[in-house]
Amino acid sequence: MRVRDGEPFEIARIFRTIAAGALFPYKTTRHFFEPRLPDTAIPLAQLKGA
């Protein structure tokens, strides 16, 4: 895992945070998938069920 600045995220920090019952800040990590997931375009009206 990597934090916003691209530096590796310390796995032990995850467990310390969980043990403390705390939450990470919003968007602490980004997820990368290999192979890359395809781009999709779904009209908003379709998502709303209209």
Secondary structure, 3 states (H helix, E strand, C coil): CECCCCCECCHHHHHHHHHCCCCCCCCCCCCCCCCCCCCCCCCHHHHHCC
